[in-house]
Amino acid sequence: MLFNDIASLCDKTNVKYEIGAKTAPLTSIGVGKRAELVLFPRTMQQLCQILDAVTYNHHKHYILGNGTNCYFCDNYDGVVIVTRELDEITVNGTEMRAFCGASLKKCSELALFHSLAGLEFAHGIPGAIGGALYMNASAYGSSIGDFVESSLVYEKSSGRIIEISRKEHLFGEKSTVFSKTNNYVVLETRLKLLRGDFEKIKNQINDYDTRRHLYQPLDKMSAGSAFKKPKDTYASLLIDKAGLKGFSLGDAAVSTKHAGFIINKNSASASEINGLILHIKREIFEKFGVSLEEEIIYIE
């Protein structure tokens, strides 16, 4: 095996791992075949030890939370580090601290329990905090970046754990310092929320959830919005106008419910997803002169 040193480290530090593990079940769209090695750290110490090892040895690796905005190539020749067991969340006054693997839904529900407003938009986003910070997850006019005060990160270049300020996150439209550079890994983030009324917060969450169920294909395997919002319009609107709703390539298809979603009808392959994305981008550019940019991440 290519990564005997990492497997040996996992044995010594009691980290669960799988050799030649299936990757499709690690993503919400269910696309991918196998990875050389998949790790499941349960503590921050374990995660940092793994990051030390893969960084020092220049091992190809990918850090995955809930896998809701990505899909794998057929066979990934690297180490996949799954953080979903690192899901601790604490609340102190209006401050919330969440580990990288904590789900946005759980964060939103805990905020509701404490009558804290701000994360209503996040309840229906199926990702984890780490992924949310990577892409500045947003919905209904709010984004995670609106509430971040600071984050603890692992700095690959130095092997140190450092704290970065809100400003240093470089929050932008579907982008942050994490998506712009490969030097940082989110370990924990600190959010500043607002005092609110329990019933009003609950009603807002229910309203957003109702809208999602009405307009998004939540009953299908997908990775959420496939494309970022272009200037002055919406990708889904252009795709619909181009007559691509329902268009499929093998088992990869444009949702008939929401044209911005690509769904896996059964057993779509990475090449089918790639081909469908390329076809959509070509059609939209030819018809409207707009260059779509993927929001969905291809792990290769």
C-alpha positions in Angstrom: 0.0 0.0 0.0 1.2 3.5 -0.8 0.4 4.9 2.6 1.8 2.3 5.1 3.2 5.1 7.2 -0.3 6.7 7.7 -1.9 3.3 8.4 0.8 2.6 11.0 0.2 6.0 12.6 -3.6 5.2 12.8 -2.8 1.9 14.4 -0.7 3.6 17.1 -3.1 6.4 17.7 -6.4 4.4 17.6 -7.8 6.1 14.5 -10.3 4.1 12.5 -9.3 3.7 8.8 -10.3 1.7 5.7 -8.0 0.6 2.9 -9.5 0.8 -0.6 -12.7 2.2 0.8 -15.7 3.1 -1.3 -16.0 6.9 -1.7 -19.5 7.2 -3.2 -21.1 6.7 0.2 -19.0 9.6 1.6 -20.9 12.1 -0.6 -24.5 13.1 -0.9 -24.5 12.7 -4.7 -23.1 9.2 -4.4 -20.4 9.4 -7.1 -17.0 7.8 -6.9 -15.4 4.4 -6.6 -12.5 3.8 -4.2 -9.7 5.7 -2.4 -6.4 4.3 -1.3 -7.0 5.1 2.3 -9.9 6.7 4.2 -9.4 7.9 7.8 -11.9 8.8 10.5 -10.3 10.8 13.3 -12.4 11.3 16.5 -10.3 14.0 18.2 -8.5 17.2 17.2 -5.3 15.6 18.4 -5.7 12.7 16.0 -6.6 15.1 13.2 -3.6 17.2 13.7 -1.3 14.2 14.0 -2.6 13.0 10.6 -2.2 16.4 9.1 1.4 16.6 10.3 2.1 13.2 8.7 0.4 13.8 5.3 1.9 17.3 5.0 5.4 16.3 6.0 5.4 13.3 3.7 3.8 15.3 0.8 1.0 12.7 0.6 -1.9 13.5 -1.7 -5.0 14.0 0.6 -8.4 15.5 0.8 -10.3 16.6 3.9 -14.0 15.8 3.8 -16.9 16.8 6.1 -20.4 15.7 5.1 -19.5 15.5 1.4 -22.5 17.5 0.3 -20.9 19.7 -2.4 -18.5 17.4 -4.1 -17.9 14.1 -5.9 -15.0 11.8 -6.4 -13.1 10.6 -9.5 -13.5 6.9 -10.1 -10.4 6.0 -8.0 -8.7 8.5 -5.8 -5.1 7.7 -5.3 -4.7 9.5 -2.0 -5.8 9.8 1.6 -9.3 10.9 2.5 -9.7 12.4 5.9 -13.3 12.4 7.1 -14.0 14.9 9.9 -17.7 14.2 10.6 -17.0 12.7 14.0 -15.4 16.0 15.1 -18.8 17.5 15.8 -18.6 19.1 19.2 -20.6 22.4 19.6 -20.6 24.6 22.7 -22.6 27.8 23.5 -21.7 30.5 26.0 -24.0 33.5 26.0 -24.2 34.6 22.3 -21.0 32.8 21.3 -21.0 29.4 19.6 -17.9 27.3 19.1 -18.1 24.5 16.6 -15.7 21.9 15.5 -15.1 21.5 11.8 -17.3 18.3 11.5 -20.3 19.8 13.2 -23.3 19.9 10.9 -24.9 23.2 10.0 -28.3 21.7 10.9 -27.1 20.8 14.4 -25.6 24.3 14.9 -28.9 25.9 13.8 -30.9 23.7 16.1 -28.7 24.4 19.1 -28.9 28.1 18.3 -32.7 27.8 18.4 -32.6 26.0 21.7 -30.7 28.9 23.2 -32.9 31.5 21.4 -30.0 32.8 19.3 -30.7 34.2 15.9 -28.6 34.2 12.8 -28.3 30.6 11.7 -31.9 30.1 10.5 -30.7 30.0 6.9 -28.2 27.2 7.7 -30.8 24.7 9.0 -31.5 23.2 5.6 -27.9 23.2 4.3 -26.6 19.7 4.7 -22.9 20.4 5.0 -20.6 20.8 8.0 -18.9 23.9 9.5 -15.6 23.2 7.8 -17.2 23.0 4.4 -19.3 26.0 5.1 -16.2 28.1 5.9 -14.4 26.8 2.8 -17.1 28.2 0.5 -18.8 30.8 2.7 -22.1 28.9 2.6 -25.0 31.1 2.1 -28.8 31.1 1.5 -31.7 33.5 1.7 -29.5 36.6 1.9 -27.3 35.3 4.8 -23.9 33.6 4.9 -21.8 31.9 7.5 -19.3 34.7 7.1 -21.7 37.1 8.6 -21.3 35.5 12.0 -17.7 34.3 12.2 -15.5 36.0 14.7 -12.4 33.8 14.4 -11.2 30.3 13.6 -8.6 27.9 14.8 -6.8 26.5 11.8 -4.0 24.1 11.1 -1.3 25.9 9.1 0.3 23.4 6.7 3.4 25.5 6.0 4.4 25.7 9.6 2.6 22.7 11.1 1.2 25.0 13.8 -2.3 25.6 15.1 -3.1 29.3 14.8 -6.1 31.6 15.2 -7.2 33.7 12.3 -9.4 36.8 12.6 -12.6 37.4 10.8 -10.8 39.7 8.3 -8.2 37.0 7.6 -11.0 34.7 6.4 -11.3 36.8 3.2 -15.0 36.1 3.0 -16.4 36.7 -0.5 -19.1 35.4 -2.8 -18.8 31.6 -2.4 -15.1 32.0 -1.5 -12.8 32.3 1.5 -9.1 32.1 2.2 -9.6 28.3 2.5 -10.7 28.0 -1.1 -8.1 30.4 -2.3 -5.1 28.7 -0.7 -4.3 25.2 0.3 -2.4 26.3 3.4 -5.1 26.2 6.1 -7.4 23.5 7.5 -10.3 24.5 9.7 -10.3 23.0 13.1 -12.8 25.1 15.0 -14.7 28.3 14.5 -16.2 30.9 16.8 -19.5 32.4 15.8 -21.2 35.5 17.3 -24.9 35.2 17.2 -27.8 37.5 18.3 -30.3 37.3 21.1 -33.7 36.5 19.6 -37.2 35.2 20.2 -37.6 31.4 20.2 -40.9 31.3 18.2 -39.7 33.8 15.6 -36.5 31.9 15.0 -38.4 28.6 14.8 -40.9 30.1 12.4 -38.1 31.4 10.2 -36.4 28.0 10.1 -39.7 26.3 9.2 -40.4 28.9 6.4 -36.9 28.3 4.8 -37.3 24.5 5.1 -40.7 24.6 3.5 -39.3 26.6 0.5 -36.4 24.2 0.1 -38.8 21.2 0.0 -41.0 23.0 -2.6 -38.2 24.0 -5.0 -35.2 21.7 -4.5 -34.9 18.0 -5.3 -34.2 17.0 -1.7 -35.4 13.4 -2.5 -32.7 12.9 -5.0 -29.0 12.3 -4.7 -27.3 15.6 -5.5 -24.5 17.9 -4.4 -26.6 21.0 -4.0 -26.1 23.9 -6.4 -23.8 22.8 -9.2 -22.8 26.4 -10.3 -22.0 29.7 -8.7 -24.3 32.6 -9.2 -23.2 34.6 -12.3 -23.4 38.4 -12.3 -26.9 39.8 -12.6 -28.7 36.5 -13.1 -29.0 32.9 -11.8 -27.4 29.8 -13.2 -30.6 27.9 -12.8 -32.6 30.5 -14.8 -30.1 30.3 -17.7 -30.1 26.5 -17.6 -33.9 26.4 -17.6 -34.1 29.0 -20.5 -31.6 26.9 -22.5 -34.1 24.0 -22.3 -31.8 21.8 -20.3 -34.1 20.8 -17.4 -34.2 17.0 -17.3 -31.3 16.7 -19.8 -29.2 13.7 -18.9 -25.9 12.0 -19.7 -26.1 8.4 -18.5 -27.3 8.6 -14.9 -26.3 12.2 -14.4 -29.1 14.6 -15.0 -30.3 18.2 -14.6 -33.1 18.2 -12.1 -36.5 18.8 -13.4 -37.4 20.5 -10.1 -34.5 22.9 -9.9 -32.3 23.5 -13.0 -29.3 24.5 -10.8 -29.1 21.0 -9.3 -27.4 18.0 -11.0 -28.7 14.7 -9.7 -27.5 11.1 -9.7 -30.5 9.1 -11.0 -28.9 5.7 -10.0 -25.3 5.0 -10.5 -23.8 8.0 -12.2 -20.0 8.0 -12.9 -17.6 10.9 -12.4 -17.2 11.0 -16.2 -20.9 11.4 -16.7 -21.1 14.2 -14.2 -18.0 15.9 -15.8 -19.6 15.5 -19.3 -22.9 16.9 -18.2 -21.2 20.0 -16.5 -19.2 20.6 -19.7 -22.3 20.3 -21.9 -24.2 22.8 -19.7 -21.3 25.3 -19.7 -21.0 25.1 -23.4 -24.7 25.6 -24.0 -25.0 28.5 -21.7 -22.0 30.3 -23.2 -23.2 29.7 -26.7 -26.8 30.9 -26.0 -26.1 33.7 -23.5 -22.4 34.5 -23.5 -22.2 33.7 -19.8 -19.3 31.5 -18.5 -20.6 29.4 -15.6 -18.3 28.5 -12.8 -18.7 25.3 -10.9 -19.7 25.4 -7.2 -19.6 21.6 -7.0 -16.1 20.3 -6.3 -14.5 17.5 -8.3 -12.0 15.5 -6.2 -9.4 14.0 -8.4 
